Amino acid sequence: TSLSGTAQQLATSVGVGTGALILHLAMMVRGSHVLALGDFTIAFLVAAAIVAASAVVFAFLDADAGAEVSGYAPKSAPRLTRSDGVT
């Protein structure tokens, strides 16, 4: 839908803006006006920490979360069969 497309574009824009901000802050901490390789290292590490922190949300999901939309049935759930043996 157009709403999900807009949300994707917004998320991309926020990611690019955050990366630029981290690079700028890394330059300011060094007291330089020119980017260096170390600035990118810091930016990638901070971005990785942000992404890893989002995994905390997923740790609290049930084991079968999303099974209905993915079509995946957990192995522990019994399959329903008809009396004539057709699954």
C-alpha positions as CSV (number, residue, x, y, z in Angstrom):
1,T,0.0,0.0,0.0
2,S,1.0,3.6,-0.3
3,L,1.2,3.9,3.5
4,S,3.7,1.1,3.8
5,G,5.7,2.6,0.9
6,T,5.8,5.9,2.6
7,A,6.8,4.3,5.9
8,Q,9.7,2.6,4.1
9,Q,10.9,5.8,2.5
10,L,10.6,7.6,5.9
11,A,12.7,4.8,7.6
12,T,15.3,5.1,4.9
13,S,15.5,8.9,5.3
14,V,15.8,8.6,9.1
15,G,18.6,6.0,8.7
16,V,20.5,8.2,6.3
17,G,20.0,11.3,8.6
18,T,21.2,9.3,11.6
19,G,24.3,8.1,9.8
20,A,25.1,11.7,8.7
21,L,24.6,13.0,12.3
22,I,26.9,10.3,13.7
23,L,29.6,11.1,11.1
24,H,29.3,14.8,12.0
25,L,29.5,14.2,15.7
26,A,32.5,11.9,15.2
27,M,34.2,14.8,13.3
28,M,33.4,17.3,16.0
29,V,34.8,15.0,18.7
30,R,38.1,14.8,16.8
31,G,38.0,18.5,16.2
32,S,38.3,18.2,12.4
33,H,36.4,19.5,9.4
34,V,37.4,16.5,7.2
35,L,36.0,13.0,7.4
36,A,38.5,10.2,8.3
37,L,38.2,6.4,8.2
38,G,37.8,6.3,11.9
39,D,34.7,8.4,11.7
40,F,33.0,5.8,9.5
41,T,34.1,3.0,11.9
42,I,32.3,4.9,14.7
43,A,29.2,5.5,12.6
44,F,29.0,1.8,11.6
45,L,29.4,0.7,15.2
46,V,26.7,3.1,16.5
47,A,24.4,2.0,13.7
48,A,25.0,-1.7,14.6
49,A,24.3,-1.0,18.2
50,I,21.0,0.7,17.2
51,V,20.0,-2.3,15.1
52,A,21.0,-4.8,17.8
53,A,19.0,-2.9,20.4
54,S,15.9,-3.4,18.2
55,A,16.3,-7.1,18.7
56,V,15.2,-6.7,22.3
57,V,11.7,-6.1,21.1
58,F,11.6,-9.4,19.2
59,A,13.0,-11.4,22.1
60,F,9.6,-11.0,23.9
61,L,7.5,-12.4,21.1
62,D,5.8,-15.8,21.4
63,A,7.5,-18.7,19.7
64,D,4.6,-19.0,17.2
65,A,4.3,-15.3,16.4
66,G,3.6,-14.8,12.8
67,A,2.8,-18.4,12.1
68,E,-0.7,-17.5,10.8
69,V,0.6,-15.1,8.1
70,S,3.7,-17.1,7.1
71,G,1.9,-20.4,6.8
72,Y,4.4,-22.1,9.0
73,A,2.9,-24.4,11.6
74,P,5.1,-25.2,14.7
75,K,6.1,-28.8,15.0
76,S,4.5,-29.0,18.5
77,A,1.1,-28.1,17.2
78,P,-1.0,-31.2,16.1
79,R,-2.3,-31.2,12.6
80,L,-6.0,-31.5,12.2
81,T,-7.2,-34.3,10.0
82,R,-10.6,-35.2,8.7
83,S,-12.1,-38.5,9.6
84,D,-11.5,-39.9,6.1
85,G,-7.7,-39.4,6.5
86,V,-7.4,-36.4,4.2
87,T,-5.2,-33.6,5.8
